[in-house]
């Protein structure tokens, strides 16, 4: 399991000539890190007299982003598995017409899965943005830059995951599916960049 490796081990494997973990897994890792930072800011706010008015909100945010972090950690391996699934289909036999047809169909289904997983990563990372905005606005001001980093990492997770969606869409023949997915990609790309800008504009350091 990639998610069970040490940071050093994970990065060493990423740097190797193995095709996984690749961009999708790294996107999931970025999203999980954004969630962890969001939880940290929440925890640094909870229990502080100055922030009593937002304590319950911070607890709710912490619980949400902790759950999202676990889901994004799972998606690190799920993305790698979906890529391996596509590669396995390309190795299917193709001696007869029946085998060729079965292989073609399997590749198409596996490629859809390989597009769906990074879309899920992007959606999970995008889902962090509202809570990140709240911790930047109302959380412990000493950790506001950590909230800003969380926003940047979440945006990076969204956009990088969507690149992995787009490259897989290029191999899918189902035009309706491709059109629907492309619209989702476009909407998420715009939303992530707009929301990041909105959050960072609220980070005041003077």
Secondary structure, 3 states (H helix, E strand, C coil): CHHHCCHHHHHHHHHCCCCCCCHHHHHHHHHHHHHHHHHHHHHHHCCCHHHHHHHHHHHHHHHHHHHHHHHHHHHHHHHHHHHHHHHHHHCCCCCCHHHHHHHHHHHHHHHHHHHHHHHHHHHHHHCCHHHHHHHHHHCCHHHHHHHHHHHHHHHHHHHHHHHHHHHHHCCCCCHHHHHHHHHHHHHHHHHHHHHHHHHHCCCCCC
